[in-house]
Amino acid sequence: MTHNNTHVPDVREIMSQNRHSIQQDIPAYEGVDFLVDKKLFGVPVTDADGNLVGFLTEKDALRLQAVAHQYNLTGSTVKDIMSEIKNALRPDMDLLSAAMQFLSCNFGALPVIENGKLVGSLSRQDMLQAIRNMHRTKGRALENGKHHQRIQDNPTSIFELQALVARSNRAQLASVFGKRHSNNS
C-alpha cells in the first residue's frame, strides 16, 4: 500500500512466521512453562485442527500463579485460563490498520490469521520498528528531494553542475541557466 507516496508495509512483510502455538487441552502449568521458557509475551492457542481459539498471555499466566495457592487448580487446562481473541491480524492488512488493532487491545503480540488458520504473529516491538523505519525512509526521501531541487535551482559546485547536465534535457538546462543569469544581473 502507498500512503502519501510512502510505501506502507503490510503485515505479511513484518510478521514473524515462527508460529509458536500451544494446544488448548494441555495442562495450564505447561502453558505457563512454555511462555516462560520461550520468553514470550503471549502465545496463540489452537484446537486439534489448528484453528485459533484463544491467546495465552503473560497476564493470564500471572493470574494463575497469583491465585494458585488459594484454589486447587489441578486439572486446569490452557483453555480454562486463556484470553479470548478479540483482535487478530490478516497478512494483507496494512501496517497502519494493524497499529489501530494494537491500540484497541492490551496484548503485546497479536496472531496473524489466514482462512481461520494461524500463519504468524506480530509483536508491538516489531510494529514500532516497522513504523519507525517507514517514517525514516519517508524523511530521507523528502530530504533527497529538497537536495535535488536545490541543485536544480542553484548548482553550487562543478560536481552538482555535472550531475544536473547529466540528468536534464536542453529545456531544463535553459531554464536553470536562465534563472542563474537573471539572478546575477
Stockholm file with secondary structure:
# STOCKHOLM 1.0

chainA/1-185         MTHNNTHVPDVREIMSQNRHSIQQDIPAYEGVDFLVDKKLFGVPVTDADGNLVGFLTEKDALRLQAVAHQYNLTGSTVKDIMSEIKNALRPDMDLLSAAMQFLSCNFGALPVIENGKLVGSLSRQDMLQAIRNMHRTKGRALENGKHHQRIQDNPTSIFELQALVARSNRAQLASVFGKRHSNNS
#=GR chainA/1-185 SS CEETTEECCBHHHHCBCCCCCEETTSBHHHHHHHHHHHTCSEEEEECTTSBEEEEEEHHHHHHHHHHTTTSCCTTCBHHHHCBCCCCCBCTTSBHHHHHHHHHTSCCSEEEEEETTEEEEEEEHHHHHHHHHHHHHHHHHHHHHHHHHHHHHHCCCSHHHHHHHHHHCCHHHHHHHHHHHHHHHC
#=GC SS_cons         CEETTEECCBHHHHCBCCCCCEETTSBHHHHHHHHHHHTCSEEEEECTTSBEEEEEEHHHHHHHHHHTTTSCCTTCBHHHHCBCCCCCBCTTSBHHHHHHHHHTSCCSEEEEEETTEEEEEEEHHHHHHHHHHHHHHHHHHHHHHHHHHHHHHCCCSHHHHHHHHHHCCHHHHHHHHHHHHHHHC
//
